[in-house]
Amino acid sequence: MTPGDAGGTAWERHGSGSPLVLVHGFGLNRAMWRWQLPALAPRFGVLTYDLLGHGESAPPAGTPDLAMFARQLRGLMDECGIERAAVAGFSLGGMIARRFALDHPDRLSALAILHSPHDRSPAERDAVRRRVREAAEHGPASNVNPALERWFTPAYRAGAPEAVSLVRGWIAGNDPACYAQIYRVLAEGDAEIARGLERIACPTLVMTGADDPGNTPAMARAMAGLIPGARLVILPGLRHMALAEAPHAVNEPLVAFLRDALGPS
């Protein structure tokens, strides 16, 4: 592992081979990829980093939006000497990855969109906006318990309290002001990237859990239907944080896709 800092972005590099950048989800940090790195680092040159306003990275300068996070990713790749990379994004990270694919297509060799929202209905968007208002008023810890219920199956929450507590701590540890600002990006940003996905020309994987209530199979199918040649994976019986709850179920199709898209490392 090689740690570093680029313009306020905290990052780490793992392994060697074809470049792969992992973009974490809202309220989390680069440590969330601990369940994927054992499968990915032996095969690819993996770059993980903290989004602005998360983990050890600097807070955003100005009002955050998807374009800002896409520029952060481009700047990090420049700093690390990566001309083109596969990008895998989880949740908000999947939204950022789509913005990056639309804004900087020449920098992308493959795209993986993991458990990420697409073109929410008015009712779905209102539900997220209510959580944004609650977080703005009461802080990140105010809605962490309902989030964990959406993210993990009841059996996993009962059987893996240490992992659930780890995720709880990541969410609750966020700066309240940054958290509320970036939550709004998660709530609204899917609308701006709902159109234009047919322009994505690189190999693409779309994956979600069959029981992920906020990043539904219907959303994943719609995205895969818009992106030419996209591969679709729906994980039976899993919710939002399948990456932690069932790493093998996520890692196997992700590695297979990346090896097909990038070639053997």
N, C-alpha and C positions, 0 to 999 in steps of 0.2 A: 504494500500500500504506500502511495506517495501522496501526502497531503499538501495543500497549497492554498493561496489566497490570490484572487485576481479581481482587482477593482472593487473590493468589498464582497466578493463571492467566495465563500469557503467551499473547497472541493477536495476530492480524493481520486486517485487513479489506482486501478486494480488490474492485474493480469496484463496480457499482451495479445496482439492480433488486430483484427478489423475493429475500428473504433465504434463504440456503443456508448451513448449518453443516456442516463436514466434521470427522469424528471419526476420528483416526488409529488405527493398530493398536498392539498391545503391543510394547514395546521400541523403537518408532519415535518420531516427533515430527511437528510440523505441516509440516516441510519435505518430508515424503513426498508432499504434494499438488502438488509442483512439476510433475509430469507431467500433472496435470488442470487446473491454474489457467489455462493458455493457452486452453483450451476453455470454461471455466466463467466466469471473471471478466468477459469481454465481455458476458455474458448475464445474470448474477445478481450480487447483493450477497453475496459469499462471505466467511464468517468461518471462519478456521482457528485452532486453539489447541492447546496442549500439555496432555495429560492430567496430572493430579496425579502426581508421581513420574516425569515424563518431561520431556525437553528443558529448557526454562527455567522450568517451573512448579514450585511448591513441592511438597515431599513430602506424602503423605497424612497427615492428623491422625487417628490411630487405624488400625484394621484396614480395609483397602480392600475394597469390594464394589461390585457393579454399581449399587446404589442411591446410593452415595456419588458415583460418576461421573455418574449421571443428575442428581443435585443440583448438581454442578459445572456441568454444561451449562445447567441452568435458571438458576443464578445468573449465569452469563456472559451469557446472553440478557437477563436483567434489567438487568445492568450496561450492556449495549450498546443497550438500548432496543428490543429485538426481541420483539414480542408473540408472533408465530407464525413458524415457519421450516420449510423443508424440511431434513431431517437425513439426511446420507449417512455411514454408518459402515463402516469397513474392519476385518474380523477382530474383535478385541476391541471396536473402535469400533462394529461392527455389533451386538454384544451390548449395548453401552451404549445404542445407538439404540433397540433393542427394549425395554429396560428403561424408557427415557425415554418411548417410545410408550405403554407400559402405565401408567406412573406419572403422566404429564403429557400426556394426549391432546389437551387444549385448546391446547397450545403447538405442535402439529405440523401442518404443511400437507401434507407428503409425506414418504415414508420410502424410503431406498435402503439395502439390506443387501448389502454387498459382501464376498465371500470370507469368510464368517463361519460358525462352527460351530453346529450345532443338534442337541440331544438325542443326544449321543454314546452309542455302545454301551459296555458295560463294558470291552471290549478297547481301544477307541479312547481311553477316559478313562484307563485304566491307562498307556497309552503317553505321554500328556501328563503324567501325574503323575510318571512316571520322569524326564522332562526337568525338571520342577519341582524334584525332589530333587537332581538333578545341578547345576542352577543355584544352588540354595541352598547347596550344599557348595563349589562351585568358581567361581561367579560367571558373569556373562553370557557371557563369551567361551568358556565350556566347551562349549557346544553350538551355537555360531554356524555352524560349517561344515555340520553336518547340516541346520540351518535353511535355509541358502542353497541347499542341494541340493533341499530341498522347495519352495522359493519360486520358483526360476528353472529354466528348461529348460537342459540341458547346452549347447546351442548359444548361448544368451544368456550364460551364465557364461563361455564361451570367447571370445565376440565383444565383450562389453561389460564389461571388467574394471573400468573406472572407476566405473560405476554400481553394480556388485556390491560394490566396495570401499567406496563411500559408505554403502550399507546396512549392511555389516559394521561400519563405524565407529559408526553410530548405535546398533546393538545393543550392541557392546562397551563403549560409553561410558556405559551406564546405571549408576546407583548399585546396588551388589550387593544391599543390604538391600531397597530398594524393588522391585527387579526380581523377586526371589523372592516377595515378598508379592503383587505384582500378577499374577505368573505363575499363582498359585493361583486368582485370580479367573478368568483365562482357562480354566484346567483344569476348574473346577467350575461356573462361572456359567451355562453353557448349559442346565443341568438346570432351573434356577429359571425360565427364560423359555421353556421348551419348551411350557408350557401357557398358555393364555390368548391366543394369537396371533390367534384368531378375533375378538377384541375390537378389533383394529386396524382402524380405519375409514377412514383416509386412503389416498390412492393410494400403492402400494408396489411397488418394484422389488427383486427378488432376483437376484443375479448371482454366479457363481463360474466358475473355470476347469475345463474338462473333466478336467484332470490335476492338480487341487489335492488332495493326499492327505489333508489335515486338515480341509478345508472342502468336502466332496465335492458333486458334482452331486446325489446322493441326498439329502443334507441340504438343498440348495437347493430341490429339488423338494418335499420334505416341508414346508418353510416356506411356499413359494408355495401349496401346497395348503391350508394352514391359514388363510392371510390372505385375506380376501375380495377377489377381483378382482386379486390380485397378478400382476405381470408377471414372467416368468422368462427369464433370459438365461444360457446356458451358452456359454463362450468356448472354441472348439475349440483343442486343442493347447497350452493355457496353464496355468500353475501359479498359486501363491498371489499372487506379485507381478506379476500381469499389468498392474497400473496403471503399473509402471515399464517392463516388458518390451515391452508393446504398447499404449501409451496410446490410440491411435486406436481400437483394438478395444473398449476400456472407455469412452472418452469419447463415442463416437457414440451408443450406446444409452442412456448416462446422460443426456446432453443431451436426447435425444429424449424420454425419460421425463419429465424435469423440465419441459420445455416443454409437454408434454401435461398434466402435473399442475398447473402453476402459470400457464400461459398465456405468451404471448410477452412478453419484457421490453422 
